[in-house]
Amino acid sequence: MPAKLPSLSQCAALLLSGAAYAALAYATPRVQFGQLVGLFAAAGLAYWWLLRTQLPLRWGLAAALAFRLLWLPAAPALSDDVYRFRWDGLLVAHGVNPFRFRPDELIADGARAALPDVGARAAVLPELQQLYRQLNSPHYYSVYPPICQFVFGASARLFPSSEAGFAACLRVVILAAEAGTAWLLLALLPALGWPARRALSYLLHPLVIVELTGNLHFEGLVFGFILLAIWQLSRQKWAASAGALGLGVATKLLPLLVLPLLVRRLGGRRFLAYTALCLGTALLLFGPFLSVDLFVNIARSLKLYFRNFEFNASLYYLLRPIGIWLTTYNQIAIIGPSLAVLSGLVGLALAWRERRPDLASLPPTLLLMLTAYYAAATTVHPWYLTLPLGLSTLTRFRFARVWGGLAILSYAAYQTAAYTENLWLVALEYAGMYAVLVWELRATSASTRTDGAL
């Protein structure tokens, strides 16, 4: 039987999506907020229609690949994080530990402490001086774990003096990770009782395409490693699963949230072995960067994250004016860490209260843990939400899709050099997300009670 062809309306939606992504990739500076939101809304409308009308799976997969390939030669115009990626990559390519020095320290010292060899310093210092003017965090230590650093270093070694080549190299890595994610979703969804076509709700989502392939963020690798860990668990290969989760931790630290959910699923002894193998894998990958400076400087960066940074927050923005009213100044140094502790306690409570801790219930519980974490965070960049959006594909929840669509409103902060947030738009984003979340939680609770009665 020949493959089903898309309808005319689906073809129109695909063309609209392609045009929107091309314009976002090549003709939309992030200061043009109205244009950015309009194009993203067009892509979002097309996405909604393609899912609603059930675009054939093969065509959906082909479209997901084509939309990503559109970005291949494009510079990441909506994010300046790539400059820090390249900074770290140049250091790694020249044998310098990126966790030891802040950019301002290297520039002030002329890179002599990091690069005692005069020839190497002369080769890399002009590039670093050029990059320094483009960094958004010149006074902070690197926060990118070893998997990221290895990719940055390899890309910088291949393209030591080409920003476009460096970005293209990162994009190829992210595309490869997304291809692996697509394969894992198609394998996992039927195993968990879901139709394979649900993979399109992640692969075609505009936020995923724009923030991962477009803006070169590595949450795509993290999600792929989490999926790989779950898939290996479904095959009863817990050691391979632990190794995959360790790779995820060595890309971003967030996959550590998975571990509390495995205590009851694996049992005491196996859980301890799983944790040891997972953390051992991560520490092995940290090996080339291990030093006293590594732990001290990462701790400093985490402290800054929870106590100083604020962007697109939820609960914190409700508590911040109360703190200012009580003390006349911003109490983020207290509120931020307190909310982090609260989110950790909520996560542990979710793990403890699971009624049926099996493989099928792992993604929804992890999704709710991540949601609690981001709800309590002081900083929530749009690309962070690709993780809950991906996990929602393996659950009945859809609020993460809505959240991912509304998160683009946070780009309003970049219209001026002052980076001033529009709190009305932040409120609109979270009002929409929480409304859908509460509705879905109530529907899930009612369904559980009905199933119990039956």
PABA-413242 format. One record per residue (C-alpha): x, y, z; residue number from 1; residue in three letters. Coordinates in nm, 2 decimals. Last residue first. Example, Ala and Ser with C-alpha at 12.3 -4.5 7.8 and 13.67 -1.06 7.14 Angstrom:
BEGIN
R       u       v       w  num  residuo
R    1.37   -0.11    0.71    2      SER
R    1.23   -0.45    0.78    1      ALA
REM end
This chain:
BEGIN
R       u       v       w  num  residuo
R   -1.44    0.04    3.81  454      LEU
R   -1.42    0.27    4.11  453      ALA
R   -1.05    0.29    4.08  452      GLY
R   -1.07    0.37    3.72  451      ASP
R   -1.32    0.65    3.79  450      THR
R   -1.09    0.79    4.07  449      ARG
R   -0.79    0.79    3.84  448      THR
R   -0.99    0.96    3.56  447      SER
R   -1.10    1.23    3.80  446      ALA
R   -0.74    1.29    3.91  445      SER
R   -0.62    1.30    3.55  444      THR
R   -0.89    1.56    3.46  443      ALA
R   -0.81    1.77    3.76  442      ARG
R   -0.44    1.75    3.67  441      LEU
R   -0.52    1.85    3.31  440      GLU
R   -0.73    2.15    3.41  439      TRP
R   -0.46    2.26    3.66  438      VAL
R   -0.19    2.23    3.39  437      LEU
R   -0.39    2.41    3.12  436      VAL
R   -0.46    2.71    3.35  435      ALA
R   -0.10    2.70    3.48  434      TYR
R    0.04    2.73    3.13  433      MET
R   -0.19    3.01    3.02  432      GLY
R   -0.15    3.21    3.33  431      ALA
R    0.23    3.15    3.31  430      TYR
R    0.27    3.31    2.97  429      GLU
R    0.02    3.59    3.03  428      LEU
R    0.20    3.68    3.35  427      ALA
R    0.54    3.69    3.17  426      VAL
R    0.37    3.91    2.91  425      LEU
R    0.24    4.15    3.18  424      TRP
R    0.59    4.14    3.33  423      LEU
R    0.75    4.30    3.03  422      ASN
R    1.11    4.23    3.10  421      GLU
R    1.38    4.50    3.05  420      THR
R    1.70    4.38    2.88  419      TYR
R    1.87    4.73    2.90  418      ALA
R    2.00    4.69    2.55  417      ALA
R    1.64    4.71    2.42  416      THR
R    1.40    4.47    2.25  415      GLN
R    1.56    4.18    2.43  414      TYR
R    1.31    4.16    2.72  413      ALA
R    1.03    4.09    2.47  412      ALA
R    1.20    3.76    2.41  411      TYR
R    1.00    3.63    2.71  410      SER
R    0.69    3.61    2.48  409      LEU
R    0.85    3.30    2.32  408      ILE
R    0.76    3.11    2.63  407      ALA
R    0.40    3.10    2.51  406      LEU
R    0.45    2.82    2.27  405      GLY
R    0.66    2.61    2.51  404      GLY
R    0.41    2.66    2.79  403      TRP
R    0.13    2.54    2.56  402      VAL
R    0.33    2.23    2.46  401      ARG
R    0.41    2.18    2.82  400      ALA
R    0.04    2.18    2.91  399      PHE
R   -0.02    1.88    2.69  398      ARG
R   -0.02    1.60    2.95  397      PHE
R   -0.12    1.24    2.85  396      ARG
R    0.24    1.13    2.88  395      THR
R    0.54    1.02    2.66  394      LEU
R    0.52    1.33    2.45  393      THR
R    0.51    1.53    2.77  392      SER
R    0.87    1.43    2.82  391      LEU
R    0.98    1.63    2.52  390      GLY
R    0.79    1.94    2.63  389      LEU
R    0.94    1.91    2.98  388      PRO
R    1.29    1.91    2.82  387      LEU
R    1.22    2.17    2.56  386      THR
R    1.13    2.41    2.84  385      LEU
R    1.49    2.50    2.92  384      TYR
R    1.51    2.65    2.57  383      TRP
R    1.27    2.93    2.67  382      PRO
R    1.50    3.06    2.95  381      HIS
R    1.36    3.01    3.30  380      VAL
R    1.56    3.19    3.57  379      THR
R    1.44    3.24    3.93  378      THR
R    1.33    2.87    3.95  377      ALA
R    1.03    2.76    4.15  376      ALA
R    0.80    2.69    3.85  375      ALA
R    1.11    2.54    3.67  374      TYR
R    1.16    2.28    3.95  373      TYR
R    0.80    2.21    3.99  372      ALA
R    0.76    2.15    3.62  371      THR
R    1.07    1.93    3.62  370      LEU
R    0.92    1.72    3.89  369      MET
R    0.58    1.71    3.71  368      LEU
R    0.76    1.58    3.39  367      LEU
R    0.96    1.33    3.59  366      LEU
R    0.63    1.19    3.73  365      THR
R    0.48    1.18    3.38  364      PRO
R    0.79    1.01    3.23  363      PRO
R    0.83    0.74    3.51  362      LEU
R    0.47    0.62    3.52  361      SER
R    0.51    0.38    3.22  360      ALA
R    0.83    0.24    3.36  359      LEU
R    0.67    0.14    3.69  358      ASP
R    0.62    0.31    4.02  357      PRO
R    0.25    0.25    4.06  356      ARG
R    0.11    0.47    4.34  355      ARG
R    0.37    0.73    4.33  354      GLU
R    0.36    0.93    4.65  353      ARG
R    0.73    0.90    4.74  352      TRP
R    0.86    1.02    4.40  351      ALA
R    0.61    1.31    4.40  350      LEU
R    0.72    1.40    4.76  349      ALA
R    1.08    1.39    4.66  348      LEU
R    1.01    1.63    4.37  347      GLY
R    0.81    1.87    4.60  346      VAL
R    1.10    1.86    4.85  345      LEU
R    1.34    1.96    4.57  344      GLY
R    1.11    2.23    4.45  343      SER
R    1.10    2.38    4.80  342      LEU
R    1.48    2.37    4.83  341      VAL
R    1.51    2.56    4.51  340      ALA
R    1.25    2.80    4.63  339      LEU
R    1.45    2.87    4.94  338      SER
R    1.77    2.91    4.74  337      PRO
R    1.60    3.19    4.52  336      GLY
R    1.40    3.36    4.80  335      ILE
R    1.70    3.42    5.03  334      ILE
R    1.96    3.57    4.79  333      ALA
R    1.66    3.70    4.58  332      ILE
R    1.56    3.94    4.86  331      GLN
R    1.54    4.25    4.65  330      ASN
R    1.55    4.56    4.86  329      TYR
R    1.31    4.77    5.08  328      THR
R    1.29    4.50    5.35  327      THR
R    0.92    4.41    5.38  326      LEU
R    0.80    4.57    5.05  325      TRP
R    1.10    4.44    4.86  324      ILE
R    1.04    4.09    4.99  323      GLY
R    0.68    4.11    4.89  322      ILE
R    0.77    4.24    4.55  321      PRO
R    1.00    3.94    4.49  320      ARG
R    0.74    3.67    4.60  319      LEU
R    0.52    3.68    4.29  318      LEU
R    0.82    3.71    4.06  317      TYR
R    0.98    3.41    4.24  316      TYR
R    0.67    3.20    4.18  315      LEU
R    0.70    3.23    3.80  314      SER
R    1.03    3.34    3.65  313      ALA
R    1.10    3.48    3.31  312      ASN
R    1.45    3.60    3.41  311      PHE
R    1.64    3.63    3.73  310      GLU
R    2.00    3.57    3.81  309      PHE
R    2.15    3.66    4.15  308      ASN
R    2.10    3.40    4.42  307      ARG
R    2.01    3.07    4.24  306      PHE
R    2.24    3.11    3.94  305      TYR
R    2.51    3.30    4.13  304      LEU
R    2.54    3.01    4.38  303      LYS
R    2.55    2.77    4.09  302      LEU
R    2.84    2.96    3.94  301      SER
R    3.03    2.98    4.26  300      ARG
R    2.98    2.60    4.31  299      ALA
R    3.11    2.55    3.96  298      ILE
R    3.41    2.76    4.05  297      ASN
R    3.49    2.57    4.37  296      VAL
R    3.44    2.23    4.22  295      PHE
R    3.65    2.29    3.91  294      LEU
R    3.92    2.50    4.09  293      ASP
R    4.01    2.21    4.31  292      VAL
R    4.09    2.02    3.99  291      SER
R    3.92    1.78    3.75  290      LEU
R    3.89    1.90    3.39  289      PHE
R    4.02    1.59    3.21  288      PRO
R    3.83    1.37    3.45  287      GLY
R    3.48    1.53    3.41  286      PHE
R    3.40    1.25    3.18  285      LEU
R    3.50    0.99    3.44  284      LEU
R    3.30    1.18    3.70  283      LEU
R    2.98    1.15    3.48  282      ALA
R    3.03    0.78    3.42  281      THR
R    3.10    0.73    3.79  280      GLY
R    2.78    0.92    3.88  279      LEU
R    2.57    0.69    3.66  278      CYS
R    2.76    0.37    3.77  277      LEU
R    2.73    0.46    4.14  276      ALA
R    2.36    0.55    4.10  275      THR
R    2.28    0.22    3.92  274      TYR
R    2.47    0.02    4.19  273      ALA
R    2.28    0.20    4.46  272      LEU
R    1.95    0.15    4.28  271      PHE
R    2.03   -0.22    4.23  270      ARG
R    2.09   -0.27    4.60  269      ARG
R    1.78   -0.08    4.71  268      GLY
R    1.51   -0.18    4.46  267      GLY
R    1.50   -0.08    4.09  266      LEU
R    1.16    0.09    4.05  265      ARG
R    1.14    0.20    4.42  264      ARG
R    1.46    0.39    4.41  263      VAL
R    1.44    0.49    4.04  262      LEU
R    1.24    0.81    4.08  261      LEU
R    1.50    0.96    4.32  260      PRO
R    1.76    0.92    4.03  259      LEU
R    1.58    1.11    3.76  258      VAL
R    1.64    1.45    3.91  257      LEU
R    2.01    1.40    3.84  256      LEU
R    1.91    1.46    3.47  255      PRO
R    1.95    1.84    3.55  254      LEU
R    2.33    1.84    3.56  253      LEU
R    2.37    1.92    3.19  252      LYS
R    2.59    1.74    2.95  251      THR
R    2.78    1.52    3.20  250      ALA
R    2.45    1.45    3.37  249      VAL
R    2.31    1.32    3.04  248      GLY
R    2.61    1.10    2.98  247      LEU
R    2.56    0.96    3.33  246      GLY
R    2.20    0.89    3.23  245      LEU
R    2.33    0.68    2.94  244      ALA
R    2.57    0.49    3.16  243      GLY
R    2.29    0.42    3.41  242      ALA
R    2.07    0.29    3.13  241      SER
R    2.35    0.06    3.01  240      ALA
R    2.37   -0.08    3.36  239      ALA
R    1.99   -0.11    3.39  238      TRP
R    1.95   -0.32    3.08  237      LYS
R    1.60   -0.45    3.14  236      GLN
R    1.49   -0.36    2.79  235      ARG
R    1.25   -0.09    2.92  234      SER
R    1.54    0.04    3.13  233      LEU
R    1.75    0.08    2.82  232      GLN
R    1.47    0.29    2.67  231      TRP
R    1.45    0.51    2.98  230      ILE
R    1.82    0.57    2.97  229      ALA
R    1.82    0.64    2.60  228      LEU
R    1.53    0.89    2.65  227      LEU
R    1.73    1.07    2.92  226      ILE
R    2.03    1.08    2.68  225      PHE
R    1.82    1.22    2.40  224      GLY
R    1.67    1.48    2.63  223      PHE
R    2.01    1.60    2.74  222      VAL
R    2.14    1.61    2.38  221      LEU
R    1.85    1.83    2.28  220      GLY
R    1.90    2.05    2.59  219      GLU
R    2.23    2.14    2.42  218      PHE
R    2.12    2.48    2.28  217      HIS
R    2.23    2.58    1.93  216      LEU
R    1.99    2.87    1.87  215      ASN
R    1.83    2.73    1.55  214      GLY
R    1.87    2.35    1.60  213      THR
R    1.78    2.36    1.97  212      LEU
R    1.59    2.69    2.03  211      GLU
R    1.40    2.73    1.70  210      VAL
R    1.32    2.37    1.62  209      ILE
R    1.22    2.28    1.98  208      VAL
R    1.02    2.60    2.03  207      LEU
R    0.84    2.54    1.69  206      PRO
R    0.71    2.20    1.79  205      HIS
R    0.76    1.96    1.49  204      LEU
R    0.98    1.70    1.66  203      LEU
R    0.79    1.71    1.99  202      TYR
R    0.43    1.67    1.89  201      SER
R    0.56    1.46    1.60  200      LEU
R    0.67    1.18    1.83  199      ALA
R    0.30    1.13    1.90  198      ARG
R    0.29    0.95    1.56  197      ARG
R    0.43    0.64    1.73  196      ALA
R    0.10    0.57    1.91  195      PRO
R    0.13    0.54    2.29  194      TRP
R    0.13    0.22    2.49  193      GLY
R    0.47    0.26    2.66  192      LEU
R    0.64    0.02    2.42  191      ALA
R    0.46    0.20    2.13  190      PRO
R    0.61    0.53    2.24  189      LEU
R    0.96    0.40    2.31  188      LEU
R    1.08    0.30    1.97  187      ALA
R    0.95    0.60    1.77  186      LEU
R    1.07    0.82    2.05  185      LEU
R    1.41    0.66    2.04  184      LEU
R    1.45    0.71    1.67  183      TRP
R    1.34    1.07    1.69  182      ALA
R    1.59    1.13    1.98  181      THR
R    1.87    0.98    1.77  180      GLY
R    1.79    1.22    1.49  179      ALA
R    1.78    1.51    1.73  178      GLU
R    2.12    1.41    1.86  177      ALA
R    2.26    1.41    1.50  176      ALA
R    2.10    1.75    1.44  175      LEU
R    2.26    1.88    1.76  174      ILE
R    2.60    1.76    1.65  173      VAL
R    2.55    1.91    1.30  172      VAL
R    2.45    2.24    1.46  171      ARG
R    2.76    2.25    1.67  170      LEU
R    2.97    2.21    1.35  169      CYS
R    2.77    2.48    1.17  168      ALA
R    2.83    2.72    1.46  167      ALA
R    3.21    2.66    1.45  166      PHE
R    3.21    2.70    1.07  165      GLY
R    3.02    3.03    1.09  164      ALA
R    3.25    3.16    1.37  163      GLU
R    3.56    3.08    1.16  162      SER
R    3.90    3.13    1.31  161      SER
R    3.97    2.80    1.49  160      PRO
R    3.73    2.59    1.28  159      PHE
R    3.81    2.22    1.33  158      LEU
R    3.98    2.28    1.66  157      ARG
R    3.70    2.51    1.77  156      ALA
R    3.44    2.24    1.68  155      SER
R    3.64    1.98    1.87  154      ALA
R    3.67    2.20    2.18  153      GLY
R    3.30    2.30    2.18  152      PHE
R    3.19    1.94    2.14  151      VAL
R    3.43    1.83    2.42  150      PHE
R    3.31    2.12    2.64  149      GLN
R    2.95    2.03    2.60  148      CYS
R    3.02    1.67    2.70  147      ILE
R    3.23    1.81    2.98  146      PRO
R    2.98    2.03    3.17  145      PRO
R    2.90    2.39    3.07  144      TYR
R    2.89    2.63    3.36  143      VAL
R    3.19    2.84    3.27  142      SER
R    3.31    3.09    3.53  141      TYR
R    3.14    3.43    3.54  140      TYR
R    3.26    3.79    3.47  139      HIS
R    3.24    3.78    3.09  138      PRO
R    2.88    3.65    3.09  137      SER
R    2.70    3.79    2.79  136      ASN
R    3.01    3.76    2.57  135      LEU
R    3.04    3.97    2.25  134      GLN
R    3.33    4.20    2.35  133      ARG
R    3.52    3.90    2.48  132      TYR
R    3.49    3.72    2.14  131      LEU
R    3.72    3.97    1.97  130      GLN
R    3.98    3.95    2.25  129      GLN
R    3.95    3.58    2.25  128      LEU
R    4.02    3.56    1.87  127      GLU
R    4.32    3.80    1.91  126      PRO
R    4.45    3.58    2.20  125      LEU
R    4.45    3.25    2.02  124      VAL
R    4.75    3.25    1.79  123      ALA
R    4.97    3.48    2.00  122      ALA
R    4.90    3.28    2.31  121      ARG
R    5.00    2.95    2.13  120      ALA
R    5.32    3.11    2.01  119      GLY
R    5.41    3.26    2.35  118      VAL
R    5.36    2.94    2.54  117      ASP
R    5.24    3.03    2.89  116      PRO
R    4.88    3.00    2.79  115      LEU
R    4.65    3.01    3.09  114      ALA
R    4.85    3.24    3.31  113      ALA
R    4.96    3.45    3.01  112      ARG
R    4.61    3.50    2.87  111      ALA
R    4.67    3.88    2.84  110      GLY
R    4.62    3.90    3.21  109      ASP
R    4.32    4.13    3.19  108      ALA
R    4.18    3.93    2.91  107      ILE
R    4.22    3.60    3.09  106      LEU
R    4.07    3.73    3.42  105      GLU
R    3.78    3.90    3.23  104      ASP
R    3.70    3.56    3.07  103      PRO
R    3.69    3.38    3.40  102      ARG
R    3.96    3.12    3.45  101      PHE
R    3.98    2.77    3.59  100      ARG
R    3.66    2.61    3.45   99      PHE
R    3.78    2.64    3.09   98      PRO
R    4.08    2.41    3.15   97      ASN
R    4.33    2.52    2.88   96      VAL
R    4.46    2.26    2.63   95      GLY
R    4.45    2.49    2.33   94      HIS
R    4.14    2.33    2.18   93      ALA
R    3.98    2.35    2.53   92      VAL
R    4.04    2.72    2.55   91      LEU
R    3.91    2.78    2.19   90      LEU
R    3.60    2.57    2.28   89      GLY
R    3.53    2.77    2.60   88      ASP
R    3.53    3.10    2.40   87      TRP
R    3.33    2.93    2.12   86      ARG
R    3.05    2.83    2.35   85      PHE
R    3.07    3.17    2.52   84      ARG
R    3.01    3.33    2.17   83      TYR
R    2.73    3.07    2.10   82      VAL
R    2.53    3.21    2.40   81      ASP
R    2.44    3.51    2.19   80      ASP
R    2.09    3.39    2.11   79      SER
R    1.82    3.49    1.86   78      LEU
R    2.06    3.54    1.57   77      ALA
R    2.21    3.19    1.58   76      PRO
R    2.40    3.22    1.25   75      ALA
R    2.24    3.03    0.96   74      ALA
R    2.42    2.77    0.74   73      PRO
R    2.22    2.47    0.88   72      LEU
R    1.90    2.65    0.97   71      TRP
R    1.69    2.52    0.68   70      LEU
R    1.82    2.17    0.77   69      LEU
R    1.60    2.18    1.08   68      ARG
R    1.28    2.25    0.89   67      PHE
R    1.37    1.97    0.64   66      ALA
R    1.43    1.72    0.92   65      LEU
R    1.09    1.79    1.09   64      ALA
R    0.92    1.79    0.75   63      ALA
R    1.06    1.44    0.67   62      ALA
R    0.94    1.31    1.01   61      LEU
R    0.60    1.46    0.95   60      GLY
R    0.57    1.32    0.60   59      TRP
R    0.66    0.98    0.74   58      ARG
R    0.41    1.01    1.02   57      LEU
R    0.11    1.12    0.81   56      PRO
R   -0.02    1.46    0.93   55      LEU
R   -0.29    1.40    1.18   54      GLN
R   -0.54    1.68    1.11   53      THR
R   -0.50    1.82    1.47   52      ARG
R   -0.13    1.76    1.47   51      LEU
R   -0.07    1.95    1.14   50      LEU
R   -0.31    2.22    1.24   49      TRP
R   -0.14    2.29    1.57   48      TRP
R    0.20    2.30    1.40   47      TYR
R    0.07    2.54    1.14   46      ALA
R   -0.06    2.77    1.41   45      LEU
R    0.27    2.75    1.60   44      GLY
R    0.47    2.83    1.28   43      ALA
R    0.25    3.14    1.23   42      ALA
R    0.28    3.23    1.60   41      ALA
R    0.66    3.20    1.57   40      PHE
R    0.65    3.43    1.27   39      LEU
R    0.44    3.69    1.45   38      GLY
R    0.63    3.67    1.77   37      VAL
R    0.97    3.73    1.60   36      LEU
R    0.83    4.01    1.38   35      GLN
R    0.68    4.19    1.69   34      GLY
R    1.00    4.13    1.89   33      PHE
R    1.24    4.28    1.63   32      GLN
R    1.53    4.30    1.89   31      VAL
R    1.58    3.93    1.83   30      ARG
R    1.70    3.99    1.48   29      PRO
R    1.47    3.82    1.22   28      THR
R    1.57    3.78    0.86   27      ALA
R    1.78    3.46    0.82   26      TYR
R    1.67    3.20    1.06   25      ALA
R    1.33    3.34    1.16   24      LEU
R    1.24    3.41    0.80   23      ALA
R    1.34    3.06    0.70   22      ALA
R    1.15    2.92    0.99   21      TYR
R    0.83    3.11    0.89   20      ALA
R    0.86    3.01    0.53   19      ALA
R    0.90    2.64    0.62   18      GLY
R    0.60    2.65    0.86   17      SER
R    0.38    2.82    0.60   16      LEU
R    0.48    2.56    0.34   15      LEU
R    0.40    2.28    0.59   14      LEU
R    0.06    2.44    0.67   13      ALA
R   -0.02    2.47    0.30   12      ALA
R    0.07    2.10    0.25   11      CYS
R   -0.15    2.01    0.54   10      GLN
R   -0.44    2.21    0.39    9      SER
R   -0.39    2.03    0.06    8      LEU
R   -0.39    1.69    0.23    7      SER
R   -0.08    1.50    0.31    6      PRO
R   -0.01    1.17    0.11    5      LEU
R   -0.06    0.83    0.26    4      LYS
R    0.22    0.59    0.18    3      ALA
R    0.15    0.34   -0.10    2      PRO
R    0.00    0.00    0.00    1      MET
REM end
